[in-house]
Structures are given as structure tokens and as C-alpha cells.
Amino acid sequence: MAGGSIELAGLCKRFGEHIAVDDIDLSVASGEFFSLLGPSGCGKTTTLRLIAGFEQPTAGRVLLDGLDVSAVPAHKRNVNTVFQSYALFPFLSVFDNVAFGLRYARVTKAELRTRVGDALSLVSMSSFASRRPGQLSGGQQQRVALARALVLNPAVLLLDEPLGALDAKLRRSLKVELKALQERVGITFLYVTHDQEEALTMSDRLAVLDAGRIAQVGTPRQVYEEPADSYVADFLGAANLMEILVSERTGDSAAVLKLGEVALSTLHGCPASAGEKAHAVIRPERVRVEEHGSPGVNRVPALVERVVFLGAATQIMLRLATGTSLQALLQNDGDSAVANLAQGTPVHAYLPPDALRVLPGPVPAAAAATVAEAPLAS
């Protein structure tokens, strides 16, 4: 199966006065696993439907392998779609569900049997060929839907939250299977999801969407560790967002920040000038909880407000001396200091300079930290 490249050029879609997709430019390479990530209503599914041909763009172009298909009907585009509801025919066997599209393609019976057999083998469903969808689990039905899409040899496979109807444990296992399947068949997968973990686990690259626009494109590591703004930082995984004042610029990348009366250093690019208010972000797994009174830079007095055992890790909710709430995620690696933390314990929170970033954009309301004037008593 050959992969297919996708290019969106100035793509727009309006529904009356509502702008669902707002001037999107995007390139997806042949054979890439690319995800569109964002909350409900951000335009990701509408973008997928424009690529599939189920919707016509208000403006802009959709190109597949360099050819403008904006006006080409859906059934004439070399793409196929797997939906959250698998839409299997309940009265047909697994074999006949997978063969359905091939019958309309008028292939020979011998070729049909071979291609259906290969598709079922690809998703490990050969032994279920005679069963009907009602006799299958949710995960098995998802595999049949994938086989039905892949049997037509599309250049691009579009997946609209295909794991959304499954339980959490099954989703985790199928994420790994789906990425492995994409690598075996070698075609382009465009995956739509609101689940950050899915996008981070499977994608070669991803785009974070916000109100019909692309907020950031990059590899999972780039987008997670180097968010373009506070919206991306807040949406892609847990993030501590803190209101700060840029005290001084100490180089092209480094700066001194003020969190209340506490000075913090950052080694990353600072988009704000000295004297300007901004906000900083640090991921919970980069926050270190140390004994109260620990010396050194970027250490802020704090109180433990809540301790939540998560199994492999422990979530520590802190209240800094500045009044800011902060979350730390500590691995349960046998360190007795973690086990001994309890509500009301005075500690110091260490915010490593290489983990602290100053970001443009307003702090999302749900994530904004409250900065108090009075410090906690030491």
C-alpha cells in the first residue's frame, strides 16, 4: 500500500456565521502518522471531513499527492475513513463486512477472497471471519472496521476518534497496536482525537487546534516540552501556569523572573521584556519537592495541601509562599521521603531553570494561578 501526502492551503469552512475551520495551512508527509488534537468544537473533525470530501470548503484547497481534490466527490478520493461508531452491518458476517466495498469495485471472486483474507490477517481477525458484529467485542469490531477501510488500499486513512467508544484499558492496548499497524502498511494515517495521551503515544507529528486555527505543529516531544503558548501548554498534559513579572533579561535566552517576592531563573527564550507581566509554565513531573529550608536558586517555600496516590506515581498539591497553587508528580520509586509527605508538611519546591518557560498568550481561566501578596509563615 502506497502512502499519500496531504496539503491544506488556506482551508476555511463556514456554517452560516460560525467559522469552523479558519485559514488552515498544513502539510502531512506520505506515510506519516499525523494527529489533529483539540477540544470539542475546535474544528478537527470538520477538517477531517473536508479532506474526506464529506464537506466542501468555503475557501482554500485540499491537495492529495499534489492534486487539488477540493471539488472531487468523496467516493472518488483515494482515502477511507474509520469513525468512532464503526457502522458495521449487523446482518453481514465479518468477511462480508470487509468485502462490502470490494464488491462495488467489481474485483474477481478470487481477488476478493485474497484481499479480504489479507486484511483480516493484518488485524488478527482471520478466525472470526464467519461471525457477525454482535458476536464481537468492541475492540474486535474496531479491528474489523480498520480491515474494511484498509482492504480498499487507500493512500490516506482518516480516523475520527476510533477508540472513543472503548474502555480505558482496551484503548491503551489498541493505541500500541494501531501505531504498529500503520508502520506495517506504510500509508498515511490522519487521526482526530481530543485525548492528549493518544496523540502523544501514536503520532509522528501532531497539530493542536484552537477555535478553528492551528496553535502549534510539531513532534509530540516538541509540542509537550516546548509549547508555543499557554493554550498549548494547558491543553497538552498537566501544566502549572503561574503569573510572573520579568525582572531582567540576562541573555538571549535567560531571564530572571519574580513570582511574588521570589526570584526565579529560566534558561529558555523569554517573549516578554523586563518589567512586563507574563506567565511561566512548568510540568508537574519536573517539580521537585525538597526538605523545608533547602538552599539554592529557584527554591520556593511551600505547604503540602493534598497527597494523591496514583499507583506508579504520587500527585502532590502544593501552596507556594506566594499563594500560587502548584502540582508535583513524584514517581513511587521507593523513596521514603515521598511516602512521608502529608497535608500541612512545610517543604521547598524546586523549579529547575531548564524546566521553567515563559510563554505568550493569556493564561486559560481554568488554569490561572492566584497570586497572593502575603507569604506563608516560614
C-alpha positions in Angstrom: 0.0 0.0 0.0 1.4 3.4 -1.1 1.3 6.4 1.2 -0.3 9.7 0.2 0.7 13.2 1.1 -1.9 15.8 2.2 -1.7 19.6 1.8 -4.2 22.1 3.1 -3.8 25.6 1.7 -5.8 28.4 3.2 -8.6 26.0 4.1 -11.7 27.6 5.5 -15.2 26.3 6.4 -18.1 28.4 7.5 -21.5 27.2 8.7 -23.6 30.4 8.5 -21.8 33.0 10.7 -19.8 30.3 12.5 -16.2 29.7 11.3 -15.4 26.1 12.0 -12.1 26.0 10.1 -10.2 29.3 9.9 -7.5 29.6 7.2 -5.5 26.4 7.9 -2.2 25.7 6.2 -0.9 22.2 6.8 1.3 19.6 5.1 1.3 15.9 6.1 4.0 13.7 4.6 3.4 10.4 2.8 3.4 7.5 5.3 3.2 9.8 8.3 1.0 9.2 11.4 -0.4 12.7 12.0 -2.9 13.7 14.6 -5.3 16.6 14.9 -5.7 17.3 18.6 -8.0 19.7 20.4 -11.2 20.1 22.5 -14.7 19.7 21.2 -15.6 22.4 18.7 -12.1 23.3 17.7 -12.6 22.2 14.1 -10.6 19.0 14.0 -13.5 16.7 12.8 -14.6 19.3 10.2 -11.0 19.4 8.9 -11.1 15.6 8.5 -14.5 15.8 6.8 -13.1 18.4 4.3 -10.2 16.0 3.5 -12.6 13.1 3.1 -14.9 15.1 0.8 -17.9 14.9 3.1 -17.9 18.7 3.4 -16.9 21.3 0.7 -14.6 24.1 1.7 -15.8 27.7 1.8 -12.3 28.8 0.7 -8.9 27.2 0.2 -7.8 23.9 -1.3 -7.3 20.2 -0.3 -4.5 18.5 -2.2 -3.8 14.8 -2.1 -0.4 13.7 -3.6 -0.2 17.2 -5.2 -3.6 17.1 -6.9 -6.3 19.5 -6.0 -9.3 17.4 -4.9 -11.4 20.2 -3.3 -14.2 19.7 -5.8 -13.8 15.9 -6.2 -16.6 13.8 -4.7 -15.8 11.7 -1.6 -16.2 8.3 -3.4 -13.6 9.4 -6.0 -10.9 10.3 -3.5 -8.2 7.7 -2.6 -9.0 8.0 1.1 -11.1 6.0 3.5 -12.5 6.8 6.9 -12.9 4.9 10.2 -15.5 6.6 12.5 -16.0 6.4 16.3 -19.2 4.4 15.6 -17.8 1.6 13.4 -21.0 1.4 11.3 -20.7 -2.4 10.7 -23.6 -4.1 9.0 -25.1 -6.3 11.8 -26.7 -8.7 9.3 -23.4 -9.5 7.5 -20.5 -11.6 8.6 -17.1 -10.2 9.4 -15.9 -11.4 6.0 -18.8 -9.8 4.1 -18.4 -6.5 6.1 -14.8 -6.3 5.0 -15.7 -7.4 1.4 -18.5 -4.8 1.0 -16.5 -2.1 -0.7 -14.7 -4.6 -2.9 -18.0 -5.9 -4.4 -18.7 -2.5 -5.7 -15.2 -2.3 -7.1 -16.1 -5.4 -9.2 -13.0 -7.4 -8.5 -12.9 -11.1 -9.2 -14.0 -13.5 -6.6 -10.5 -14.9 -6.3 -9.0 -11.4 -5.7 -11.8 -10.6 -3.3 -11.1 -13.6 -1.2 -7.4 -12.9 -1.2 -7.6 -9.3 -0.3 -10.2 -9.8 2.5 -8.1 -12.6 3.9 -5.0 -10.4 3.9 -6.9 -7.6 5.5 -8.3 -9.8 8.3 -4.9 -11.3 8.8 -3.4 -7.8 9.2 -5.7 -7.1 12.1 -5.6 -10.6 13.6 -9.2 -11.4 12.9 -8.9 -14.3 10.4 -10.5 -16.8 12.8 -13.6 -14.5 13.2 -14.5 -14.3 9.5 -17.8 -16.1 9.9 -19.1 -14.2 12.9 -21.4 -11.3 12.9 -20.6 -7.9 14.6 -22.9 -8.6 17.5 -20.8 -11.6 18.5 -17.6 -9.5 18.7 -16.2 -7.3 21.5 -15.7 -3.6 21.0 -12.0 -4.0 20.3 -12.7 -6.7 17.7 -15.3 -4.6 16.0 -12.7 -1.8 15.8 -10.3 -4.2 14.0 -13.0 -5.2 11.5 -13.7 -1.5 10.8 -10.0 -1.0 10.2 -9.8 -4.1 7.9 -12.8 -2.8 5.9 -11.1 0.5 5.4 -7.6 -0.9 4.5 -8.9 -3.6 2.1 -9.5 -0.8 -0.5 -5.8 0.2 -0.4 -6.4 3.9 0.3 -3.5 6.3 0.1 -4.8 8.0 3.2 -6.7 6.6 6.2 -8.7 9.1 8.2 -9.6 8.1 11.7 -12.2 10.1 13.7 -11.7 9.2 17.4 -11.9 5.5 16.6 -11.0 4.5 20.2 -13.6 6.8 21.8 -16.2 4.1 22.5 -13.8 1.6 24.1 -12.9 1.3 27.8 -9.7 2.8 29.1 -7.7 -0.4 29.4 -8.6 -1.5 25.8 -7.7 1.9 24.5 -4.3 1.7 25.9 -3.6 -1.7 24.3 -5.1 -0.7 20.9 -3.1 2.5 20.8 0.1 0.4 20.5 -1.5 -1.9 18.0 -2.8 0.9 15.8 0.7 2.5 15.6 2.3 -0.8 14.8 -0.3 -1.5 12.1 0.3 1.9 10.5 4.0 1.2 10.4 3.3 -2.2 8.7 1.0 -0.9 6.0 3.0 2.2 5.4 0.1 4.5 4.4 -0.7 7.9 5.8 -2.9 8.0 8.9 -4.6 11.2 9.8 -6.0 10.7 13.4 -8.5 13.0 15.1 -8.7 12.9 18.9 -9.3 15.1 22.0 -7.2 12.6 24.0 -3.7 14.0 24.7 -2.3 10.7 25.6 -3.4 9.1 22.3 -1.9 11.8 20.3 1.4 11.7 22.2 1.6 7.9 22.1 1.0 7.3 18.4 1.8 10.4 16.4 4.9 11.1 14.3 3.7 14.8 14.4 0.6 16.5 15.6 -1.3 19.8 15.3 -3.0 21.4 18.3 -6.2 23.2 17.2 -7.8 26.2 18.9 -11.1 27.7 17.6 -10.5 26.5 14.0 -6.9 27.6 13.8 -3.6 25.7 14.3 -1.9 26.7 17.5 1.2 24.6 17.1 2.6 21.8 14.9 5.5 19.5 15.9 6.6 16.2 17.2 4.9 15.0 20.4 8.1 15.8 22.4 8.4 19.3 20.8 4.8 20.3 21.5 4.9 18.9 25.1 8.2 20.3 26.1 8.3 23.4 24.0 4.6 24.7 23.9 4.1 27.7 21.7 1.8 29.4 24.1 -0.2 28.9 27.3 -3.2 27.3 25.5 -1.0 24.5 24.1 0.8 24.1 27.5 -2.5 23.8 29.3 -4.2 21.5 26.8 -1.4 19.1 26.2 -1.0 17.3 29.5 -1.0 18.8 33.1 0.8 22.1 33.4 1.5 24.6 36.2 0.8 28.1 34.9 2.0 30.9 37.1 1.7 34.7 36.8 5.1 36.3 36.9 7.0 39.5 36.4 10.0 39.6 34.1 12.6 41.2 36.3 15.5 41.3 33.9 16.8 39.7 30.7 20.2 38.1 31.3 20.9 37.0 27.7 19.3 35.9 24.5 17.5 33.0 26.3 17.9 33.5 30.0 15.9 35.8 32.3 15.2 36.5 35.9 11.5 36.2 36.9 9.7 37.4 40.0 7.0 35.1 41.5 5.7 37.4 44.2 8.9 38.3 46.1 10.7 35.1 45.0 13.3 35.4 42.2 13.4 32.6 39.6 15.8 31.9 36.8 14.8 30.5 33.4 17.2 29.3 30.7 14.7 29.4 27.8 13.7 32.2 25.5 11.6 34.9 27.2 9.0 36.6 24.9 8.4 39.4 27.4 10.6 42.4 28.1 12.0 43.4 31.5 9.3 45.0 33.6 6.4 43.2 31.8 4.0 40.8 33.4 3.8 37.4 31.8 3.3 33.8 32.9 5.5 30.8 33.2 4.9 27.1 32.9 6.5 24.0 34.4 5.3 20.4 34.0 4.4 18.6 37.3 7.0 15.9 36.7 9.8 18.5 36.6 8.8 20.0 40.0 10.9 18.6 42.9 9.7 18.5 46.5 12.6 19.0 48.9 13.0 19.3 52.6 12.0 22.7 54.0 15.0 25.1 54.2 16.8 23.5 51.2 19.3 26.1 49.9 19.8 27.2 46.3 18.2 29.1 43.5 14.6 28.5 42.2 13.5 27.1 45.5 10.2 28.4 46.9 8.8 27.7 50.4 5.5 25.8 50.2 3.0 23.7 52.2 1.6 20.3 51.1 -2.1 20.7 50.6 -3.0 17.3 49.3 -1.3 13.9 48.6 -3.0 11.6 46.0 -1.6 8.1 45.4 -1.9 7.2 41.7 -0.1 3.8 41.8 3.1 4.4 39.8 3.3 8.0 41.0 2.1 10.3 43.7 0.5 13.6 43.0 1.4 16.4 45.5 -0.7 19.6 45.6 1.4 22.5 47.0 0.6 26.0 48.0 3.6 28.2 47.5 4.6 31.0 49.8 3.4 33.4 47.1 -0.1 32.0 47.3 0.2 30.1 44.0 -1.0 26.5 43.7 1.4 24.1 42.2 1.2 20.4 41.3 4.1 18.0 41.5 4.2 14.4 40.2 6.7 12.1 42.0 7.5 8.6 40.9 6.9 5.9 43.5 10.5 4.6 43.3 10.8 3.6 47.0 11.9 7.0 48.2 10.7 7.1 51.8 10.5 11.0 51.7 7.6 10.8 49.3 5.7 8.3 51.5 6.2 10.5 54.5 4.7 13.6 52.9 1.3 14.6 54.5 -1.1 17.5 54.4 0.4 20.6 56.2 4.0 19.5 55.7 6.3 22.5 55.1 8.6 21.9 52.1 10.6 23.7 49.4 9.5 23.3 45.8 12.5 23.3 43.4 11.7 24.6 39.9 14.7 23.8 37.7 15.7 26.7 35.4 15.8 24.4 32.4 12.2 23.3 33.0 10.7 26.8 33.5 9.4 28.5 30.4 7.9 32.0 29.9 5.0 31.8 27.3 3.0 34.3 25.3 -0.8 34.3 25.4 -3.3 34.8 28.2 -3.5 32.2 31.0 -6.5 29.9 30.4 -9.1 30.8 33.0 -9.3 27.2 34.4 -5.6 27.0 34.9 -4.7 30.5 36.0 -3.0 30.6 39.4 -4.0 33.1 42.1 -1.0 35.1 43.4 -1.4 36.3 46.9 0.5 39.2 48.4 1.3 37.8 51.9 3.8 34.9 52.1 3.2 31.9 54.3 4.9 31.9 57.6 8.2 30.0 57.4 
